[in-house]
Amino acid sequence: MDAKLLDIIVCPICKGPLVLDKAAQELICKADRLAFPIKDGIPVMLEDEARALGAEEA
């Protein structure tokens, strides 16, 4: 994932910052407790594609 892209990309729901989880290949929005997948190096920033974070993941 490009560092420049990480600096400008935000959560599509709350417009808050995202955190990269390299191991899971996901972008995490802590405010909305959602994880957006990264497929083939491209972040999928669709609410329907995001998975809800469990209590232990937040």
PyMOL commands that set and color helices and strands:
alter all, ss='L'
color gray80, all
select helices_A, chain A and resi 3-8+47-49
alter helices_A, ss='H'
color red, helices_A
select strands_A, chain A and resi 19-21+26-29+34-39+42-43+51-52
alter strands_A, ss='S'
color yellow, strands_A
deselect
rebuild
show_as cartoon
